[in-house]
Amino acid sequence: MKTRSNILKKLLVIVGCMLTAVAFNATAGAACAVAIGCAPEAGAVAGNVLALALGSATPGGVLRAGVLKEIWTGEQIKQFRTALESWGWLARIRSYNQHVKNDVIHFVAIGGDPKVLVNNKTFPIGITALEDADKPVSLDKFSTEATPVTDDELHAASYDKMASVQERHRDALVETFGQRAIHAIAPDENNTDIPVLRTTGDAQEGRKMMTSADLLALKRSFDKMGIPKQDRVLVLCSDHVNDLLQTEQRFKDHYNINQTEGKIGRLYGFDIFEYDGTPYYNATTRKELAWGAVPADTDVQSSVAFYAGRMMKAAGSTKFYWSKAENDPQNHRNLVNFEQYGICLPLSETKCRAAIISDKVA
């Protein structure tokens, strides 16, 4: 009798695991189907078929959770990279995804340029060695905090719960990547080759407003640095957008005509976008705050300009982490989070970017 009882218990455990797997496979498959425009019912069936097909080809003991992880990871990679390529000003920056290996990009640090002789009459001609060097750059690692998803939620809320969780993780990763990118593009501090300009308009709420004269000053600084006229991009913070809407009719006309992916239009040689995640600077020293620092009363938000031809971005590996509810007997909850590697940087330190900050009024 004990033997039969033990067998029955094992069968019940196996059946329970199978039902959980079927439910989760259906959830994942349906969510992916909706994401690519297919019927959720077809996705639910496909998720279980794929799990069954791959499960039959794997050694005993291999969890079919691996199949689900592959589904969610693949979907996250597609959605993350699609977002980067269609998200306003960030889409203007060239992708270097194909050069990423093991979440590292290897750049070639070019040696010195050869000296050019004009109407030379002295021989032998001098020799200049051009010694290039490998410059590896590791991608940043972005990790989301884990989100709990209980078994009850999976069974009661249908596939929308997991799709919603994945979407929120993706959006959080893309937003943080954008903030990190514009922070890296912006100048560290003011100097001749990477200027941090100040606004010059009328005083409002303790600062000077941005005007068209400030946009013209930015254009002059780019012209002086010899930056090509094409692919100049300006990312305005909300304060500066509102200043120009209040004072410049031409800017207001552009703003009302074209507002896709944060794009406002083209003025003074710049393709202009609006973004709330631009970095802050100390209003007195014009030094950029460190990444993650909390702005103080003495700090002001910036607008950032750059030449897209000297910028790069890259997305590296994506990992989907999942702890199963069956391993959490107290809460019966799954934990889900993502890890994404990526980077955005200037290819040149100088003569390709600038910033404008609001000048403080005493």
Beta strands, then each sheet from edge to edge (+ up, - down):
strand 1: 100-101
strand 2: 104-109
strand 3: 133-138
strand 4: 140-143
strand 5: 147-150
strand 6: 196-198
strand 7: 203-204
strand 8: 207-208
strand 9: 232-236
strand 10: 263-267
strand 11: 270-274
strand 12: 280-282
strand 13: 299-307
strand 14: 311-323
strand 15: 333-346
strand 16: 353-357
sheet 1: 1+ 2- 3+
sheet 2: 4+ 15- 5+
sheet 3: 4+ 15- 14+
sheet 4: 6+ 16+ 13- 9+ 11+ 10-
sheet 5: 6+ 16+ 13- 12+
sheet 6: 7+ 8-
end
